[in-house]
Amino acid sequence: MIHLDSDELLIAKNILDLKNASGSHSPSMFTLLENIPQINLKIDACFLSNPYATDLFIRYFEKELVKTNKLRDVLEFYPSQNQAIAQTISQVINMNNENIFVGNGAIEVIQAVMHNFISGNVIVNIPTFSSYYEFVKPGVEVIYNQLDKNNEYEINANQLIEFVNKNNGKNLIIINPNNPNGGYIKSNDLQFIISELSHLDNIILDESFIHFAYEDEHLNMVSFSEYFHLYSNLIIIKSMSKDFGIAGIRAGYGIMSKEKVEKLLQNGYLWNLNGLSEYFFKLYARPDFLKDYEQVRKKYIIDAQDFFKKLNEIPQIKIYSSFANFALIELIDGSSSSDFVSKMLIKYGIYSRTGNDKIGLEGQFVRISARSKTENETIISAIKNVFN
């Protein structure tokens, strides 16, 4: 079992205080370093991003904005309005721009949707991303569908449909792949679920981690956005932070009916994005960038899955199968998740996250994200040392 010495216990208390102040989310690495200078943070495996994609973005950014001095324009002048950026996105996702609402990160889209379109009740599969039940308006009933631990917290299509109908569900949240376990619903099963529940007011499908999932040996992803026009009650939400490694510039979007987009735009959101996120979305619509991105996407998936396999060889932990860029780890040697996270951060400078605040998890859980191949090897070595 993992134990902390007296000095580590004091630092762990500070870490816990910062975590509690952040609610159901984790404090950023900047917050940790500013408030706990004793920490030498080397690898951020708490927040979820593809470091290879970050490197790719920086290459384009330096070449096209920094070296040309065009960065000044991006910073000095107003960015385009919401629907102008939606027009850019529409070119790459083959969607009418009138069905696209652009957000200051996916979290803004989630909040806008939950506040404006969800009434009566909402079915939430747990464990999952907490904002979906935290952002419900007063008077909306949250009905939790507890996923089966013995089935690795994965969604069973028939069970979910039966649960929704039995509870007279009005709205449904599906995250695919799910957070925090990385469980993935294949496109055929997902289409079955959505078609069987087409009578609901809204089905919110969050595809923030879809670029890490695949359904064939070529690692090709399948986004449900191609079926959007078949279901009038479908809302698809997409974060760009994780797969493109650009959480710092806040970029996300939602796909929904024209009427829903119009309602949101009537209530604000005119200039809710910044110049850097607009520059990113213009890159996202370019074939040359997407060709380069596809290479780093697949490289990252290969390295991440190799990382998960090596984690699975450590006897003190159980790994839940994941089609995202993170692994849900259950500590099975009697150690507490808080001690694990504190020890990894204090002694090895590796930041991860406990599952203590995740409704629906039963046990001592840690979520840790895949990083670069070299960083993954460092994480594996640190975990082995922690238990030794």
WOFEN-V382361 format. One record per helix or strand. SS is the DSSP state (h for helix, s for strand). FROM is the first residue (numbers start at 1). TO is the last residue. If there is no record, write none. Layout:
ss=[SS;SS]
from=[FROM;FROM]
to=[TO;TO]
This chain:
ss=[h;h;s;h;h;h;h;s;h;s;h;s;h;h;s;h;s;h;h;s;h;h;s;h;h;h;s;s;h;s;s;s;h]
from=[6;29;43;51;71;82;97;100;106;121;131;141;149;157;171;187;202;210;224;234;241;247;252;258;275;287;317;326;337;350;353;365;373]
to=[21;35;44;66;76;93;99;103;117;126;134;146;151;166;175;196;206;212;230;239;244;249;255;266;284;311;320;331;348;351;354;369;387]
